[in-house]
């Protein structure tokens, strides 16, 4: 199967390093006006890309959390095994804790 997803040319960390280096250059005040404007423009582009990457990562985590929650809800609705261990995992243990479960199995 061919991976058709376009991979970013730089990682988040690489972009962040480049942004920090650009800010350092701007802080040194040794650039010509044109160089400073170009560096500032590049830093805005980098910051925008970093924000896009952070938004994408947050969306992935949100989907993972939603999928996990959905699986737990399905397991609660359709679980066949009503053992104490299963009930503990699903959060329906009537205030039993893991220590109680382990003690009863010994």
Secondary structure, 3 states (H helix, E strand, C coil): CCCCCCCCCCCHHHHHHHHHHHHHHHHHCCCCHHHHHHHHHHHHHHHHHHHHHHHHHHHHHHHHHHHHHHHHHHHHHHCCCCCHHHHHHHCCCCCCCHHHHHHHHC
